[in-house]
Amino acid sequence: MLQSGAMDYRDSGVDIAAADLAKGRIKTLVRETFNASVLSEIGSFGALFRPDFARYREPVLVASTDGVGTKIQVAIAAGVHDTVGHDLVAHCVNDILVQGATPLFFLDYIALGVMDPRRVEAIVSGFARGCAEFACPLIGGETAEMPGAYAPGDYDLAGFIVGVVDRPRLLPRNVREGDLLVGLASDGLHTNGYSLARKVLFDTLGHGVDTLLPELGTTVGQALLAPHRGYLSALEPLLESGKIHALSHVTGGGFPGNVPRALPKGLAARIRTSAWKVPPLFHVIQKGGRVSDAEMYRTFNMGVGMVVVVDPADLHDVEHSLERRGEACFVIGAVEPGSGVIFE
């Protein structure tokens, strides 16, 4: 029994009862993402997963971790918390996909200023929806209440993914001069460039999340919270066919920071920026902030979320496969001797 005037954990800003309530609210959401390989329940100290590697000759595990950056600040301002978790799952799935891997399982981390069970439930619902979409069990995670480190209404997210690929199918491979670069359409900014986008749209132009942008036909908040597209279902059949030489997920660093990572030393990517129609949101940001072309392509995906490197002889089959799965794609350039990215 506490003595009169004695302090408890809640007095310091940490509410264990609220944390327990949050855990209770999310258990069903998480449980629905499980498959036969998951051997533990939510709440264990460690999550148990038994992989089935029977169809792999040389299974290689591929792991990645990431966040969604200041897109969270848009979610907080808009009061929409059930999308950023999905964004993070899609981001992490794409990151291991570029090495040819498909997901095995996912873990999340949520840090908050104040424990809000309803908000945590909304965030985890986004994680669960993303994990269900990509057949990637959400086997565990952590929710940390950190008063003093975060303001009462703030939170941050991190995601951790583990996937598998057969070693002979690791990407990149066989990239050579003359290969074509096929761009897959993005759904807005995905999860990168939000600090610049927010600076322009909110600070420079004075918009709020509810401001309607006639050029887009949506509000600022709706445009900025457009989901991060996951390319697993579209690309997995092509991975199995062996017709992909390399992939580049266009995230932080834009084209110069990501496309060269898919190319061997001595080769460059020549990209024709006129090969696709840049979505209007990027034009609004560029005009509003008087941002240079170079800075735009170094910061944003500009409407291309994934770059696929293919042999010209396989282009027709690749395009047909992507279009059958509803992916908008366009040839945006080619591989040539040199280094980095050359825009034209």
N, C-alpha and C positions, 0 to 999 in steps of 0.2 A: 504494500500500500504506500502511495506517495505521501510524503509529509506535506503539511500545509505550506504553500509557497514554493514547493519543489517544482522544478521544470521537467518537462518530458520532451520527446522528440518533436511533437507537434508544435511546441513553443518555438522551436528553431526553424519552423517552416516546412517540415517534412511530415506528411500525414499518412501513416502506415495503413490506417483503415481505408482511406481513399484509394491507396495503391492496391489493396486487396480487392476492393470493389471493382477497380479497373481490370484486374486480372480475371475476375469472374465474368466480366462482360465480354472479354475477348476470346475466352476458351473455345466457344462454339465456332466462332469465325475461323480460328486457327485450325481446329480439328478437321474442318471441312477441306483443308488443303492436303491432308495426309494421304499417303499411299502405303502399300504393303511393306515398303522398306523402312518406314518410320516405326521405331520400337519403343519410343518413350512418349509420355504425355507432357503437356505444357506444365511447367512448375518444377521439373527436375533440375538439379544443379547443372547437368550437361545433357544435351540432346543426343539420342541414339539413332543411328541410321545404318542400315545394312544394305550396301549397294549390290546390285546384280551385274557383274561384269562378264557374264557368260558370252555375250556377243562381241566382246572386244578381244583382240589378239594381244595388244599392249596398251591397256588402259592408262591414260595420263590424267591426273586431276588438275583442273584449272580453277584457281580461286581469284576472287576480286572483291574489292570493297569500294563504296562511294557514298556520296550524299546527293542532295538536290540543290545545294547552295541557297542563294537568297530567293529562290522561287517560294520558299517557305514564308517569307515576309509578305508575298502577294496573297498566299493562302490565308494567312492570319488577318490581313487587312480585309479580305473578302469574306471571311468567316466560313471558308470552304476547306475542310480538312480531310476529306475522303478521297482525294486525288493524288496528293504528293507521294503517298506510300506506293501506289501503283506506278507512278513515274519512276521511283527508285528501283523497283523490281525490274521494270523494262530496261532501265539504264544498265543495271548489272548483268541482265541476261544478254544484252547486246555486246557488252564488254568482253564476255567470255566467248560469245559467238564468233567474234572476229578471229579467234584461234581455232575455230572449228568445233568448239565444245557445246554440248547441250547441258542444261542444268540438272543437278541432282537435288540440292536443297538450298534453302535461304534462311538467314537469320536477320533480325532487325534490332535496332537500338533507338530508343526514344528518350531524349532528355528534355525535361520541362522545368519551368520556373515554379509552377504550382500544379499539383496533381488534379486533373479534371477527368474523371472517369468517362464522361460522354465524349470529350475530345479524343482521348486515347482510343476509345472504341471506334470513332470515325477514322482516325489515322490507320489503325490496324485493319479496318475493313478495306482500305485501299491496298495495303500490303497483301491481304488475303485474296482480293480480287485479281491482283497481278499474278500472284503465285498460282492461282487456279487457272488463269489464262495460259500460263507457260508450263503447266504441269510440273511445278516446282514447289514441293512441300515447304511450308513455313514451320520449321521444326523447333524454333526457340527464339529467344531474344531477351532484351532487358529494357525496362522502363525505369528511368532514374529521375527522381524529383530533386532539383538542385537549386534551391533558393540562394540568391546572391550571385550565382553563375549565370542565371537566366532571369529576365524580368518576368513578372507574374503571367503575362499573356504569351510569352515566347516559348518556342521549342525548337529542337533540331533533330534530324534523323540521320541514321547511317544504315547501310545495308551491306550484308556479307553473303556472297554466293559461292558455291562450289559446284563445278560441273565436271564432265568427263569427255574425253575424246580419244579415239584410237590413235596411237602415235603415228602410223602411216598417213593419217588424215589431218595432222596438224597443219594449220595455216600460219603464215603464208608459205606457199610452195610453188615452184615452177614459174614465178613471175619473170617475164622477159620483155624486151623491147617489142613494141607493137601491140601488146595487150591493150584491151579497151577498158575504159572506166565507165561503169554504169551507175548512175545515181538513183537512189530510192528516195521518194518524197518523204519529207518530215511533216509532222503536225505542229507547226509553230516553232518556238524556241527550244522545245524539249526541256532540258534542265541546265542550259548554259547561257551565259551572257546576261543574266538577270540584273546584276549590279549596274551595268551600263543601261539596260532597258529601263530599269526603275528610275535611274538618274534622269534620263531623257523624258520619259512619259510623266513621271510624278513631279520631279523637281523643276525641270526646264519648261515643260509644257503645262504644268499645273493640273494635270488630269488626276482623277481619283479612280478607284477600281470600278465605280459605277458609271463612269463617263462613257457615253456611246461614241464609238468611232465610226463615222459614216463610211469611211474607206473600207472598213472591215464588216460592217453590219453587226458588230458585237460590241460589248463593253470592253474596256481595257482589261478588267479582271478576267473575263471569259477568254480573251485572246491570250493573255499571259499564262492562264492555267490550262491551256490546251494540253492534252496528254502527251507524254513521251512515247512515241511509237516503238513497239517491239517488233523485230523482224524475224523472230525465230521460225514461225510457221511458214513464212514465205521463202526462207532460205534453207531450211533443213533438207528438203528434197534435193536441192542443188548440191548441198554438202555431200549427201550420200552418192550423188552421181559423179562427183569428182570434177565438176565443171567450173568450180570456183578456185582461182589461184590465190586470191587474197581478199580480205575485207578491211574496211576502215570505218569505225564508228565516229562520226563527226560530232565531237563533244567539245570540251574546253580546249581552246587553241584553234578552233575552226579548221579550215582546210590545211593551212601550213603546219599546224601542230599535230595533225592526225594522219593525213594521207601518206606522208613519207614513212610512217611507222610500218606500213604494209609493203614497202618496197625495199629490195636489197640495195646494198651500196653500189653506187654508180648509175642508178636509174632515177628518173624524175617523173613527176606527173604533170602533163600539160593539160590544163583545164580550160574549157571554153565556157565562160560565164553566160554567154548568150544561148547556151544549149537548153536551158530551162527557164521557166518563168518564176522569178523570185516572188514569194508571197507578199502581199501588201503590207503586212505588219513590219517587215524589215525596212520597207521604204519609209514608213511613218517614223521609225526610230532614226534612220539615217538622216532624213530631212530635218526632223525635229532637233537633233543634236549636232547637225552639220558634221556627221561622222564620215571619214574618208572611206573609199572603197576598200583599201587595204585593211583598215581597222575592222570593217564589217566582216570581211571574209576570214579575219584572224580571230574574231570573237564569236560569231554566230555560224549556224549551219546553213543559213541562207536558203532554206527549203530543201536541202539534201541531208537526210539523216544517216545514210549509210552509202558507202562507195564499194562497189563490187568490181573486182579485177578479173577479167575473163579473156580467153583466147578468142580472137575475131571469128574463128570457125564455129565457136559455140554460142555466138551472140544470139542467133535466132532462137535456139532452144532455151537459153537463159531468159530472154525477154518473154517468150511464150509461157514458160513456167511461172514467172513472176506475175504476168498479167492474169493468168488463170486464178491466181490467189489474191487478186484485187490490189496488187501493188503498182502504183504509178512509177514508171522507170524511164530513164532517158540516158543516152550515151553522152557523157559530158567531157570526154577527153581520151587520152592515150598515154601509155608509158613510153618514155624515150630516154636516151642517154642524158646524164646530168645528175642534178640533186635537187631536192626540195620540190616545191610546187611552182609551176610557171603558168600565170594567168594570161589569157588572151581574150 
